[in-house]
Amino acid sequence: MILILILPHDSCQTPSALPPPARQAALLPPSPAAPPPPPGPACGGGGAAAMADAPRKMALRRCETCSEEEAKYRCPRCMKYSCSLLCVKKHKLALSCNGVRDKTAFVSVNEFTDLNLLSDYRFLEDVGRTADAAARHLTMHRSTGKRFMSSLRNKAQRYDIDLRILPAGFTKRRENSTTFNRAEDKFYWHLKLVFPHSHAEYTSKRVPDDRTLTDILKPYIDPVESDPVVCQRLKIYAAAPQSDIQILMKIENRRQNSVRYNELDASRSLLDNLKGKVIIEYPTLFVVLKTLKHGMVILGQDASEPAENSDSESSSLSSIEEGEIRDSS
């Protein structure tokens, strides 16, 4: 039995009947199949597992507290390595470390990197934010208008204090931060302390008027309560007995060649010592030693003049100098 298969006319073309490109493709042997691509890491967990299997680029150190486990943390302050929270607490206790990065630590030029530059930039940003927050705080704003200064002067006059205000633009006018708290009925003085024997000056702000002069000087010359750096600079005062320390206040509106000082009582309050005195903007106290106060004449101790305050000798002020008003007579 013979089967005859009849094909369509288009499908039984011989290679010679095909077009030239198709004829060449038909005569060429079949090319071998390309090998399948190697299976790559899958997205997600597979990639993470592959990265975990890779060797670490930087080996971590051992914990510098227990020396047993591999370190996981590094202290920003002292750069010590720790492995756990327990070791972190131990290292803070042993080294008295607070764990806060020292943003102002010195870095040499050879060791300065981009991270240090970024740290300095962020530090300046923090300073700017702090200054801006302080400027926006309501308690930091202080009125300096004529009405406020007139009210402050009237309040001082009520306590027998002759408070005089300089024109705007003077240094003492800009520096003065004295305020009056109506709720407490109390002055908070801007106070300048001058230590001539150590060539030092310090400014205290918001000093309440009921604080004694002894308490005001404690943060400066008290061997126990004073700041160590300040006490070292004022060591001549800290070493002197309390009975040898005098607190003087310059008498205003005197001739330039007859400067005199009033002696204040250290055991009394600041308000009591300021009563009956003339103050230009804020009080300036001179802390001296009795044995070394050469050239500083206390009113009443000079035999050539009577023991009286010469503030009332002349009320006309003809010259105004930086931080001081003097008589022209």
TIFIGU-820762 format. One record per residue (C-alpha): residue number from 0; residue in one letter; x, y, z. Coordinates in Angstrom, 3 decimals. Layout:
// residues N
R  resi  resn         x         y         z
R   NUM     A         X         Y         Z
...
//
This chain:
// residues 329
R  resi  resn         x         y         z
R     0     M     0.000     0.000     0.000
R     1     I     1.484     3.311    -1.071
R     2     L     0.586     6.564     0.653
R     3     I     0.968     9.737    -1.286
R     4     L     1.370    12.922     0.693
R     5     I     0.418    16.050    -1.129
R     6     L     2.028    19.201     0.288
R     7     P     0.997    22.784    -0.427
R     8     H     2.863    24.491    -3.157
R     9     D     4.557    27.009    -0.874
R    10     S     5.937    24.441     1.589
R    11     C     7.642    22.150    -0.947
R    12     Q    10.091    24.685    -2.303
R    13     T    13.623    23.338    -2.774
R    14     P    16.639    25.244    -1.557
R    15     S    17.286    26.369    -5.079
R    16     A    13.827    27.896    -5.271
R    17     L    14.211    29.850    -2.027
R    18     P    15.405    33.438    -1.953
R    19     P    19.195    33.851    -1.497
R    20     P    19.172    34.736     2.226
R    21     A    16.760    31.945     3.050
R    22     R    18.755    29.498     0.895
R    23     Q    21.954    30.218     2.855
R    24     A    20.163    29.750     6.156
R    25     A    18.751    26.436     4.972
R    26     L    22.149    25.087     3.866
R    27     L    23.990    26.019     7.096
R    28     P    24.092    23.439     9.888
R    29     P    22.117    24.266    12.986
R    30     S    24.116    26.192    15.601
R    31     P    24.511    24.618    19.031
R    32     A    22.146    25.911    21.705
R    33     A    23.583    28.568    24.017
R    34     P    24.073    27.371    27.590
R    35     P    21.523    28.760    30.051
R    36     P    22.762    31.664    32.237
R    37     P    23.897    30.742    35.757
R    38     P    21.258    31.295    38.385
R    39     G    21.833    34.706    40.000
R    40     P    20.955    35.722    43.535
R    41     A    17.281    36.319    43.984
R    42     C    15.997    39.693    45.124
R    43     G    15.436    40.173    48.809
R    44     G    16.683    37.492    51.155
R    45     G    18.943    35.745    48.671
R    46     G    21.025    38.899    48.064
R    47     A    21.371    39.558    51.775
R    48     A    22.505    36.015    52.378
R    49     A    25.108    36.315    49.639
R    50     M    26.433    39.548    51.134
R    51     A    26.567    37.950    54.566
R    52     D    28.684    35.130    53.207
R    53     A    31.179    37.562    51.707
R    54     P    34.278    38.300    53.809
R    55     R    34.150    41.507    55.800
R    56     K    36.155    44.407    54.471
R    57     M    37.130    45.651    57.955
R    58     A    37.569    43.294    60.844
R    59     L    35.982    44.487    64.084
R    60     R    38.086    44.652    67.212
R    61     R    37.599    42.915    70.469
R    62     C    35.686    44.574    73.270
R    63     E    38.115    46.736    75.221
R    64     T    36.189    46.208    78.464
R    65     C    35.831    42.435    78.712
R    66     S    38.296    41.419    75.933
R    67     E    36.151    38.373    75.187
R    68     E    33.474    39.255    72.641
R    69     E    33.668    40.951    69.304
R    70     A    32.978    44.689    69.597
R    71     K    29.697    46.019    68.267
R    72     Y    29.746    49.614    69.499
R    73     R    32.245    52.444    69.653
R    74     C    32.012    55.315    72.129
R    75     P    31.799    58.701    70.360
R    76     R    33.611    60.356    73.261
R    77     C    36.646    58.204    74.016
R    78     M    36.500    55.927    70.934
R    79     K    36.553    52.761    73.059
R    80     Y    35.073    49.550    71.643
R    81     S    32.339    47.671    73.528
R    82     C    30.333    44.537    72.878
R    83     S    27.192    45.047    74.944
R    84     L    25.236    47.528    76.996
R    85     L    26.798    46.153    80.170
R    86     C    30.319    46.830    78.892
R    87     V    29.263    50.295    77.726
R    88     K    28.105    51.139    81.235
R    89     K    31.268    49.681    82.752
R    90     H    33.551    51.731    80.539
R    91     K    31.623    54.935    81.323
R    92     L    31.951    54.260    85.024
R    93     A    35.645    53.351    84.852
R    94     L    36.710    56.259    82.640
R    95     S    34.143    58.828    83.852
R    96     C    32.983    59.098    80.248
R    97     N    29.614    60.620    79.412
R    98     G    29.458    59.093    75.937
R    99     V    28.839    62.447    74.236
R   100     R    31.102    63.287    71.324
R   101     D    33.454    66.191    71.931
R   102     K    32.559    68.499    69.075
R   103     T    35.386    70.913    69.852
R   104     A    38.211    68.373    70.159
R   105     F    41.423    69.314    68.373
R   106     V    42.118    67.492    65.097
R   107     S    45.429    68.005    63.312
R   108     V    45.527    68.858    59.622
R   109     N    47.004    65.470    58.733
R   110     E    44.114    63.657    60.412
R   111     F    41.378    65.993    59.186
R   112     T    38.865    64.120    57.007
R   113     D    35.516    64.777    55.387
R   114     L    33.832    63.408    58.509
R   115     N    35.554    66.066    60.616
R   116     L    34.432    68.734    58.170
R   117     L    30.864    67.475    58.373
R   118     S    31.095    67.405    62.160
R   119     D    32.244    71.031    62.261
R   120     Y    29.474    72.045    59.893
R   121     R    26.832    70.379    62.064
R   122     F    28.355    71.972    65.155
R   123     L    27.978    75.424    63.596
R   124     E    24.394    74.587    62.702
R   125     D    23.690    73.607    66.324
R   126     V    25.209    76.880    67.530
R   127     G    23.043    78.821    65.083
R   128     R    19.899    77.031    66.220
R   129     T    20.728    77.631    69.883
R   130     A    21.347    81.321    69.285
R   131     D    18.135    81.627    67.310
R   132     A    16.144    79.856    70.024
R   133     A    17.616    82.152    72.667
R   134     A    16.740    85.208    70.603
R   135     R    13.155    84.002    70.248
R   136     H    12.724    83.258    73.948
R   137     L    10.515    85.824    75.605
R   138     T    12.632    86.071    78.749
R   139     M    15.664    87.062    76.712
R   140     H    13.997    90.125    75.261
R   141     R    14.603    93.261    77.219
R   142     S    12.983    96.541    76.439
R   143     T    15.429    99.400    76.107
R   144     G    12.985   102.156    75.242
R   145     K    12.714   105.443    77.032
R   146     R     9.612   104.354    78.901
R   147     F    11.316   101.241    80.260
R   148     M    14.445   103.103    81.320
R   149     S    12.386   105.850    82.931
R   150     S    10.450   103.214    84.879
R   151     L    13.692   101.542    85.943
R   152     R    15.109   104.861    87.104
R   153     N    11.966   105.628    89.101
R   154     K    12.078   102.225    90.771
R   155     A    15.701   102.845    91.766
R   156     Q    14.847   106.282    93.119
R   157     R    12.257   104.663    95.347
R   158     Y    15.121   102.758    97.004
R   159     D    17.260   105.914    97.316
R   160     I    19.462   104.930    94.371
R   161     D    20.392   107.587    91.833
R   162     L    20.413   105.538    88.618
R   163     R    21.574   107.443    85.559
R   164     I    21.194   106.238    81.993
R   165     L    23.624   106.954    79.167
R   166     P    22.469   107.818    75.645
R   167     A    21.967   104.992    73.158
R   168     G    25.156   103.799    71.517
R   169     F    27.446   103.860    74.562
R   170     T    29.124   100.621    75.587
R   171     K    27.646   100.520    79.081
R   172     R    24.202   101.219    77.644
R   173     R    24.509    98.209    75.324
R   174     E    25.952    95.979    78.044
R   175     N    23.434    96.813    80.751
R   176     S    20.996    93.954    81.387
R   177     T    19.518    95.242    84.654
R   178     T    15.812    94.487    85.081
R   179     F    13.165    94.917    87.758
R   180     N    10.807    92.068    88.629
R   181     R     7.460    93.527    89.617
R   182     A     6.102    90.265    91.000
R   183     E     9.060    89.917    93.393
R   184     D     9.557    93.694    93.799
R   185     K    13.247    93.111    93.272
R   186     F    16.093    94.373    91.105
R   187     Y    18.216    91.962    89.089
R   188     W    21.420    93.857    88.508
R   189     H    24.025    93.718    85.811
R   190     L    27.197    93.734    87.914
R   191     K    30.843    94.134    86.959
R   192     L    33.534    92.889    89.334
R   193     V    37.065    94.229    88.954
R   194     F    40.046    92.480    90.582
R   195     P    42.894    94.966    89.989
R   196     H    45.635    92.914    91.668
R   197     S    45.036    90.048    89.210
R   198     H    44.207    92.288    86.233
R   199     A    40.867    90.518    85.838
R   200     E    37.303    91.609    85.259
R   201     Y    34.153    89.503    85.415
R   202     T    30.509    90.264    84.668
R   203     S    27.581    88.787    86.569
R   204     K    24.083    89.094    85.142
R   205     R    20.743    88.928    86.923
R   206     V    22.218    89.354    90.403
R   207     P    19.316    89.733    92.869
R   208     D    19.494    92.808    95.067
R   209     D    18.970    90.817    98.270
R   210     R    22.169    88.789    97.860
R   211     T    25.050    89.741   100.116
R   212     L    28.377    90.816    98.662
R   213     T    30.062    87.853   100.334
R   214     D    27.796    85.436    98.465
R   215     I    28.372    87.330    95.216
R   216     L    32.147    86.870    95.543
R   217     K    32.042    83.169    96.481
R   218     P    32.041    81.853    92.871
R   219     Y    35.265    83.802    92.302
R   220     I    37.515    83.745    95.356
R   221     D    36.099    81.111    97.684
R   222     P    38.574    78.171    97.816
R   223     V    35.746    75.627    97.971
R   224     E    32.844    77.023    95.959
R   225     S    34.724    78.927    93.240
R   226     D    35.470    77.698    89.738
R   227     P    38.984    76.156    89.682
R   228     V    40.086    78.113    86.614
R   229     V    38.826    81.426    88.008
R   230     C    40.213    80.676    91.446
R   231     Q    43.635    79.973    89.969
R   232     R    43.660    83.337    88.250
R   233     L    42.505    85.063    91.439
R   234     K    44.721    83.007    93.738
R   235     I    46.070    86.107    95.470
R   236     Y    42.511    86.821    96.677
R   237     A    41.711    83.198    97.492
R   238     A    44.815    82.907    99.661
R   239     A    44.155    86.139   101.534
R   240     P    42.121    86.147   104.762
R   241     Q    38.578    87.406   104.530
R   242     S    39.377    90.350   106.775
R   243     D    41.975    91.619   104.289
R   244     I    39.523    91.870   101.377
R   245     Q    37.815    95.187   100.723
R   246     I    35.010    95.947    98.275
R   247     L    35.042    99.470    96.882
R   248     M    32.753   101.400    94.591
R   249     K    33.884   104.431    92.638
R   250     I    32.160   107.715    93.397
R   251     E    30.783   109.202    90.203
R   252     N    30.742   112.844    89.088
R   253     R    34.047   113.810    90.648
R   254     R    36.975   115.612    89.092
R   255     Q    39.352   113.398    87.172
R   256     N    42.232   114.249    89.488
R   257     S    40.279   113.514    92.684
R   258     V    38.922   109.992    92.241
R   259     R    37.500   108.560    95.450
R   260     Y    35.837   105.294    96.438
R   261     N    33.152   104.251    98.871
R   262     E    33.845   101.186   101.000
R   263     L    30.982    98.657   100.962
R   264     D    29.921    96.233   103.672
R   265     A    30.406    92.663   102.462
R   266     S    27.978    91.266   105.038
R   267     R    25.065    93.416   103.806
R   268     S    22.940    92.983   100.717
R   269     L    23.674    94.589    97.379
R   270     L    20.608    96.803    97.699
R   271     D    21.675    98.118   101.099
R   272     N    25.133    98.952    99.775
R   273     L    23.755   100.800    96.742
R   274     K    21.438   103.052    98.705
R   275     G    22.499   106.677    98.611
R   276     K    24.907   106.053    95.722
R   277     V    25.056   107.343    92.152
R   278     I    25.108   104.525    89.590
R   279     I    25.720   105.029    85.905
R   280     E    23.919   102.183    84.102
R   281     Y    25.106    99.408    86.446
R   282     P    27.336    98.995    89.540
R   283     T    31.052    98.342    89.176
R   284     L    32.706    96.901    92.285
R   285     F    36.453    96.885    92.894
R   286     V    37.710    93.983    94.996
R   287     V    41.053    94.912    96.569
R   288     L    43.383    93.840    99.336
R   289     K    43.978    96.305   102.138
R   290     T    47.746    95.909   101.919
R   291     L    47.905    96.429    98.151
R   292     K    45.322    99.106    97.357
R   293     H    47.869   101.752    96.446
R   294     G    46.416   104.860    94.800
R   295     M    42.811   103.972    95.645
R   296     V    41.693   106.566    98.180
R   297     I    38.589   105.799   100.211
R   298     L    36.332   108.756   100.915
R   299     G    36.876   110.103   104.408
R   300     Q    40.295   108.491   104.852
R   301     D    42.108   111.391   103.173
R   302     A    42.976   114.082   105.739
R   303     S    42.907   116.818   103.117
R   304     E    39.149   116.583   102.551
R   305     P    36.056   116.115   104.710
R   306     A    34.259   112.799   104.815
R   307     E    31.354   113.708   102.644
R   308     N    30.050   112.509    99.345
R   309     S    30.845   114.999    96.635
R   310     D    28.166   113.727    94.293
R   311     S    26.041   116.693    95.266
R   312     E    28.800   119.265    94.668
R   313     S    27.801   119.736    91.079
R   314     S    24.788   118.503    89.196
R   315     S    25.796   119.841    85.803
R   316     L    27.297   117.220    83.488
R   317     S    29.299   118.770    80.718
R   318     S    31.166   115.786    79.311
R   319     I    30.138   112.243    78.578
R   320     E    32.809   109.606    78.099
R   321     E    32.615   105.923    77.296
R   322     G    31.026   104.261    80.283
R   323     E    31.480   107.262    82.592
R   324     I    30.068   110.736    83.275
R   325     R    32.416   113.302    84.788
R   326     D    32.155   116.829    86.115
R   327     S    33.772   119.609    84.157
R   328     S    34.445   121.775    87.222
//
